[in-house]
Amino acid sequence: MSAVYTIWKKEMRVYAVNPTAYAFLAVFLFLSGLFFYLGITLTGEASLRVLASNLAIAELFILPMLTMRHFAEERRQGTLEMLLTSPISPTSLVVGKWLASMTLCAFMFLGTGVLPVILAYYGDPDWGVVASTYVGLFLAAGAFCAAGLFSSTLLDDQLAAGLIGILLLLPFWLVSRAEALVGDELGEKLQPFGVLRHLDGFGRGVIDSADVYYFVAMAFCFLLLTTRSLESRRWR
């Protein structure tokens, strides 16, 4: 646990002085405000439901770019080999970096806290729905950050690693629109694999164990792949 904390603390210090992190944070907050405004003006519905699905798509593109530096930069600087030969296990290394990414995500969501306040000023929002929406977005962020970490182990180039992370996640978004792409019959069979399908319940105030399991399982699988990728380098 101390190794995980050490890695987490190191990564948070890097984030604190990394202008790229602030840039992506600003983009996320801008998109949050834009989607919130459009969701209310276009639908006439004072809720976060439309915002949730749009922000999930924004997360899919932003979070792999936020996590692209974690291992790609270590490889480029030649420090990854030092870490892998240190007493710190690959699992601790991966978990520490993932928790740092999730901490940054928590700050991102805190920055959108003004949106429910605006809803409360103009209406009477269901705070249970507001809470469940944020739970869903945070779970999705955990899965997307894990995918970004995995792609970061594959290449030395940070930008290429970020793009690979996006490409890994795009199918999970596309199958959410499968009915429009491949027809009703096949689309219905593919729907359970789509991100938006499992996020929809959170936006309606329903926390279904199947939806929670979907995002937890996705995060676990990508974190496991990240660990295995590092272990394969350790024994080369």
C-alpha positions in Angstrom: 0.0 0.0 0.0 2.9 2.4 0.7 4.2 1.8 -2.8 0.8 2.7 -4.3 0.7 5.9 -2.2 4.3 6.8 -3.3 3.4 6.4 -7.0 0.1 8.3 -6.5 1.9 11.2 -4.8 4.5 11.3 -7.5 1.9 11.4 -10.2 -0.1 14.1 -8.5 3.0 16.3 -8.3 3.5 15.8 -12.0 -0.1 16.7 -12.7 0.2 19.8 -10.6 2.9 21.3 -12.9 1.7 19.8 -16.2 0.1 22.4 -18.4 -1.5 19.7 -20.6 -3.5 18.5 -17.6 -4.9 22.0 -17.0 -5.6 22.4 -20.7 -7.7 19.2 -20.8 -9.4 20.1 -17.6 -10.4 23.5 -19.1 -11.7 21.7 -22.2 -13.8 19.3 -20.1 -15.3 22.1 -18.1 -16.1 24.1 -21.2 -17.8 21.1 -22.8 -19.7 20.5 -19.6 -21.1 24.0 -19.6 -21.8 23.8 -23.4 -23.6 20.4 -23.2 -25.5 21.6 -20.1 -26.8 24.7 -21.9 -27.7 22.8 -25.1 -29.4 20.1 -23.1 -31.7 22.6 -21.5 -32.4 24.8 -24.4 -32.9 22.1 -27.0 -35.0 19.7 -24.9 -36.6 22.1 -22.4 -35.7 19.6 -19.7 -33.9 20.9 -16.6 -31.9 17.8 -15.9 -28.5 16.3 -16.2 -29.6 13.3 -18.3 -28.6 14.7 -21.7 -25.4 16.0 -20.1 -24.4 12.6 -18.9 -24.4 10.9 -22.3 -22.6 13.8 -23.9 -20.0 14.0 -21.1 -19.4 10.3 -21.4 -18.4 10.8 -25.0 -16.2 13.7 -24.0 -14.5 11.5 -21.4 -13.9 8.9 -24.1 -11.8 11.3 -26.0 -10.2 13.4 -23.2 -9.2 10.8 -20.6 -7.0 8.6 -22.9 -5.1 11.9 -23.7 -4.8 12.7 -20.0 -3.3 9.3 -19.2 -1.2 9.0 -22.4 2.0 10.2 -20.6 2.0 7.8 -17.7 4.0 5.0 -19.2 4.9 6.4 -22.6 6.9 9.2 -21.0 8.6 6.8 -18.6 9.6 4.7 -21.7 10.9 7.7 -23.6 12.9 9.0 -20.7 14.3 5.5 -19.9 12.9 5.5 -16.4 10.4 2.7 -16.9 13.1 0.0 -16.8 14.3 1.5 -13.5 10.8 1.3 -12.0 10.3 -2.3 -13.2 13.6 -3.4 -11.6 12.8 -1.6 -8.3 11.0 -3.3 -5.4 7.7 -1.7 -6.6 5.6 -4.3 -8.2 3.9 -3.7 -11.6 0.5 -4.0 -9.9 1.4 -1.2 -7.4 2.7 0.9 -10.2 -0.4 0.6 -12.3 -2.8 1.1 -9.3 -0.9 4.1 -8.1 -1.0 5.8 -11.6 -4.7 4.9 -12.1 -5.6 6.3 -8.7 -3.8 9.5 -9.6 -5.8 9.7 -12.8 -9.0 9.1 -10.9 -8.1 11.8 -8.4 -7.8 14.3 -11.2 -11.2 13.1 -12.6 -12.7 13.8 -9.2 -11.4 17.4 -9.4 -12.8 17.6 -12.9 -16.3 16.6 -11.7 -16.0 19.0 -8.7 -15.5 21.7 -11.2 -18.9 20.9 -12.7 -20.6 21.2 -9.3 -22.0 24.6 -10.2 -24.3 22.9 -12.8 -26.6 21.2 -10.3 -26.7 24.5 -8.3 -28.0 26.3 -11.4 -30.6 23.6 -11.8 -31.7 24.1 -8.2 -31.9 27.9 -8.7 -34.3 27.5 -11.6 -36.2 24.4 -10.6 -36.4 21.5 -8.2 -34.0 18.8 -9.4 -34.1 15.3 -8.1 -30.9 15.1 -6.1 -30.9 11.3 -6.2 -30.7 11.5 -10.0 -28.0 14.1 -9.8 -26.0 11.8 -7.5 -26.5 8.7 -9.6 -25.5 10.6 -12.8 -22.2 11.5 -11.2 -21.7 8.0 -10.0 -22.1 6.7 -13.5 -19.8 9.3 -15.0 -17.1 8.5 -12.4 -17.4 4.8 -13.1 -17.1 5.4 -16.8 -14.0 7.6 -16.1 -12.4 4.7 -14.2 -12.8 2.4 -17.2 -11.6 5.0 -19.7 -8.5 5.9 -17.6 -7.6 2.2 -17.3 -7.8 1.9 -21.1 -5.6 5.0 -21.5 -3.0 3.5 -19.1 -3.0 0.3 -21.1 -2.4 2.1 -24.4 0.4 4.1 -22.7 2.4 0.9 -22.2 2.3 0.1 -25.9 4.2 3.0 -27.4 6.9 5.6 -26.5 5.1 8.4 -28.3 2.5 10.0 -26.0 0.2 11.3 -28.7 0.1 8.0 -30.5 -0.6 6.2 -27.2 -3.5 8.6 -26.5 -4.9 8.0 -30.0 -4.6 4.2 -29.5 -6.5 4.6 -26.2 -9.3 6.4 -28.0 -9.4 3.7 -30.7 -9.7 1.1 -28.0 -12.7 2.8 -26.6 -14.5 3.8 -29.8 -16.1 0.4 -30.4 -17.8 0.6 -27.0 -19.4 3.9 -28.1 -20.2 2.7 -31.6 -22.1 -0.4 -30.4 -24.3 2.0 -28.4 -25.5 3.3 -31.8 -25.5 -0.2 -33.4 -29.2 -0.2 -34.3 -28.7 2.8 -36.6 -25.4 1.4 -38.1 -26.2 -2.3 -38.6 -30.0 -2.7 -38.3 -32.4 -3.5 -35.5 -31.7 -7.2 -35.1 -28.0 -7.2 -34.9 -28.0 -3.8 -33.1 -30.2 -5.2 -30.3 -27.7 -8.0 -29.7 -24.8 -5.6 -29.6 -26.5 -3.0 -27.3 -25.4 -4.6 -24.0 -21.8 -4.0 -24.9 -22.3 -0.2 -25.4 -21.2 2.4 -22.9 -24.2 4.7 -23.3 -26.6 1.8 -22.8 -25.1 1.2 -19.3 -24.9 4.9 -18.5 -28.5 5.6 -19.3 -29.8 4.1 -16.1 -27.6 6.3 -14.0 -29.0 9.4 -15.8 -32.5 8.2 -14.8 -31.6 7.8 -11.1 -31.3 4.0 -11.3 -28.1 2.3 -10.1 -28.3 -1.2 -11.5 -25.8 -3.7 -10.4 -25.3 -4.9 -14.0 -24.4 -1.4 -15.1 -21.9 -1.0 -12.2 -20.4 -4.4 -13.0 -20.0 -3.4 -16.6 -17.8 -0.4 -15.8 -15.9 -2.2 -13.0 -15.2 -5.2 -15.2 -14.0 -2.9 -18.0 -11.7 -1.1 -15.7 -10.4 -4.3 -14.2 -9.7 -5.9 -17.6 -7.7 -2.9 -18.8 -5.8 -2.6 -15.6 -5.0 -6.3 -15.8 -3.8 -5.9 -19.4 -1.7 -2.9 -18.3 -0.1 -5.0 -15.5 0.6 -7.9 -17.9 2.1 -5.6 -20.5 4.5 -4.2 -17.9 5.4 -7.7 -16.6 6.2 -8.8 -20.1 8.7 -5.9 -20.3 10.1 -6.8 -16.9 11.2 -10.2 -18.0 12.6 -9.3 -21.5 
